[in-house]
């Protein structure tokens, strides 16, 4: 299911909606990746990211 409230361009994530620019999760966790944030920097990451096809996945 596509969550149109969460746009995403990271096609390597297992939660990416494939042909759409959205996430399939109901919610995501956003993390600050720097202690020294300035207004001109993008210092956040999606904490819900999981690599598509990672070795954690088993059939």
N, C-alpha and C positions, 0 to 999 in steps of 0.2 A: 504494500500500500504506500502511496506517495503522500508525504506530509508537505503540503504547499506552504506551511508556515516556516519551514526550514529549507532555504535555498542552499545548494551545495554543488561545487564544481569538481570535487575530489573523486574522480572516477576509480581510483585505486582503493577506495574504502568499500568494505563489504556491505555497508548500509546505503550506498548510493543507489538511486532509483534507475540505473541503467540509461534509458533513452531520455530521461527527464533530468533537469538540473535541481533535483530535490533529494532530501534524505528520506529514508523509509522509517526512521525511528519516531516514536511519539514525542520524545524530548531528547536533548543532548546536554552534555556537561561542557561548559566553556572554562578553560584554564588560562590563567595569566602565566606567561612563560618568562617574565623578567621582573626583577625587583626595582628596576630603574626605567619606568615608562615615561615617555614624552608624548606630547600631542601629535607629533609627526610619525610615530612608530606604530606599527601593528604588532602588538605583543600578546596575542591570544592564540590558543590552539583549541581544537575540538577534542575534548577528553574522551569522547565516545568513539573516536576513530579506531577502526580495526582493519588491518590490511586484508584485502580481498584475496582469497586463496591461500591464507597463511597456514602454516603447519598445524595450528590449533584446530583447524576444521577437519572433521573426519566424516566420511560418508555414512 
